[in-house]
């Protein structure tokens, strides 16, 4: 099940948000050994204070097993303010119809269902991002990721359109690019991941105006 948490709902889901920050600590600090801020086994950064939208994926045991953070590019973004070197000669996007995704993470057991060579949860998070984008009249999502995730996106049939060439950032090879928001891309994700129907259970509020 995919849960959407918008800023006005933070107070209703404090446990879910804490669980998400714990998942991010396990994935980014413990597993990937990224240089991230952690405290009390929770990972947060300055962009969590900017009222982002969170998509949280819950497993059959109702525990959070995946997450992604979304912010409009009309305000501060990781690409513009933290990783401008990945832009090359391109200006950072700043449009109500383009949002930035970050902190995409999954923490799954080896037995998690798979489809098309990837965990089915991966497709669910991708589909949730596209559904959110369609509901809010977005045309693209911009993201900073690594080349490993770029390969996963390609395998999932949601390829990244690079802005510039990959560059070393810390211990990873980072790259920035755009992801298309369209009914066609959602259809491909659903087919590849064998998903039936929408994945977001909570009504999506208009946020892009």
N, C-alpha and C positions, 0 to 999 in steps of 0.2 A: 504494500500500500504506500502511495506517495502522499505526503502531507506538505501543504504550502503554508508557510508562516510569514505573514507580512508584518511590518513594524507595529501596527495597532494591535496585533495579537501576541506580541512577545510576552505580555504579562499573564496570558492564559496558558502558555506552554513553557514555563521555566525549566521543567525537568527535561523536556525534549531538547531544548537549546543547550543545557549543560551536557547532556549525553552526546550531542553533536560535537561540542568542543572537545570532549574526551575522545571521540572517534578520530577527530583531526589530529590530536596529540599522538595517538597510536600509529596513525598512517604516516604523517609528515615528519614527526620527530623520531619515533622509535623504528619504524620500518624503513623510511626513505632517508632518514638522517639529514633532513633539510635544516637550514639555519632559520628556525622559527621561534617565536616567543611562546614559552610554555610556563604555566604556573599551576601547581596542584594537579598535574597530569591533565591539563586542559590547554589547548592551543587557541590563541586569539591574536588579532592584529588590529591596527588602526582602522581598517576598513569595516570591521565589525561595529564600530561606533557610528557609522554613517547611515544607519537604518536600512540595511540591505533586506532583500527577500531571500528566504532560505527554502530550498526544497529538500525534504527529508524522506528517505526511503526506509520503511519499516518492514522487517521480516515477519515470518509466520509466528514468531514468538513475541512480536510487537516491539522488539528492540530495534534501535536505529542501526542500520547496516550501510547506509550511504547518505551523502549530502552534497549539495552544491550551493554556492552563494551567488546572488545576482544583484548588480548595481547599475543604475543608469549612467551612461557615459557623459551626461550633461554635468556631472559633478566629478569629484576625484575618482580616479581609477588606478588599479595596479599598473596598467600599461603606461599611462601618462606620467604617473608620479613615482613609480618604483622601478619600472623597467623600460624607460624611454629609449635605451640603446637598441631595443628590439624593433623599433619603428623604422630605422634607417632614415630615409629622406621623406617618409610619409608622415603627415600630421595625424595626431591621435584623434580617433573618432569622437565627436561630441554631438550626439543627435538623440532626440527623444525616441527614435525608432531603432536605436542600437544600444543594447545593454552589454555589460561585461559579466562574464562568469568567472568564478575563481573558487579555490578550495574544493574542487571535485574530488571526492574520496569514497572509497568502498572498503569495508572490512567484512569479508565473507569467509565462511568455512570452506574447506576444499570440496565439500559435498554440494555446494550451491549449484542450482540448475544452470546449464549452459545452453547456448543456442548460437549457431554460426561461428563457433570458435571463441565466444566471449561469454562471460557470466550474464545471465538474463537480466540481472539487476543493472548492469551497465546500460542495456537498452532502455530499461524503465526510467533511469535518470535522464538519459538523452531525450526520450519521448516527453518526459515532464518538462524539460527545458523548452522544447519546441512548442508544446501545448501552452505553456505560459506565454511564450513569445507571440503566438497566434492570437491569444486572448487579449493581448495588449498592443496589437498592431505593430509588432516589431518586424523588421526585415532581416536583421542579422544579430548575432551574438559575437562579440569579440572576446578573445581569451588569450592568456599567456599560459603556455603549457610546455611539456617537454616532448622530445621526439618519440619517446615510447608511447605517450598518450596520443600523439599525432598518428602513429600506426594503428592504434586501437580505433580512433575515429574513422580512419580509412576502411578498416575491416568492418566497421558497423554501418558502412555506406553513408556516413555523414562527414565527408572529408573537410579538412581544414584548408582554407584558402590563405596561404601565407602572406603576411605583410612584408616581412624581410627574411633574411637568412638566419638560421639558428646560431646562437652564440652561447658560450659557456657562462653559466650563472651558478656560482657555488659549485656543487657537485653534480650538476646536471647540464644537459644541452637544451637550452630553452628556445622557444619559438613563439611568435605571436601570429594570430590570424583570425579570420572571420568564419563563422558557421552560419549557413543559410537557414532562415526561418521560413518555412513554406509547408503547405499541405503535402507537396510531393516528398519533401524530406521526411516528414512525419510518417507518411505511408511506407517509405522504404525502411525506416527504423522499425515500425510495427511488424512489417513482413519479415525482416531479417531476425528480429528478436522473438517472433511468434507471440506478439502481444495482441490481446483482444480488447478493443475499446480504449477509452481514455484512461490515463493512469493517475491523474490528479483527482482526488476525491473531494477536495474543498473548493468551493467556488472561487474562481480567479477574479480578483478585483481589477478594475481599470486603473493602471498606475502610470501609463506613459504620457498622459496628457500634460 
